[in-house]
Amino acid sequence: MDLLIQFDDTLIETLLLFAIASYLNVGFFIIINDFFFFSVFFNLYLRGFLFLSN
């Protein structure tokens, strides 16, 4: 029982550390990638809309 509680604590700590590290280190690049893909898809959507309207 104690082993299970200890495992749960380490698992929660690992998840928290991974979440904090990913938010601090990778979050900036994820925001850049999301903005890049959003602009690309928005460009394609606008081009398709203009093409269909013409």
QUIQUI-V294193 format. One record per residue. N is the residue number from 0. OMEGA is omega in degrees with one decimal (* if undefined). Layout:
# QUIQUI-V294193
n,omega
N,OMEGA
N,OMEGA
This chain:
# QUIQUI-V294193
n,omega
0,178.6
1,179.9
2,180.0
3,179.3
4,179.3
5,179.0
6,178.6
7,179.6
8,-179.1
9,178.9
10,179.5
11,178.6
12,179.2
13,179.5
14,178.9
15,179.0
16,179.5
17,179.9
18,-179.8
19,-178.9
20,-179.5
21,179.6
22,-177.2
23,-172.4
24,-171.5
25,-175.5
26,-179.5
27,-179.5
28,177.8
29,178.5
30,178.9
31,-179.7
32,178.6
33,179.7
34,179.8
35,-179.4
36,178.9
37,-179.7
38,179.2
39,-178.9
40,178.3
41,175.2
42,179.3
43,-179.6
44,179.6
45,179.0
46,178.3
47,179.7
48,178.5
49,179.5
50,-179.8
51,-178.7
52,177.2
53,*
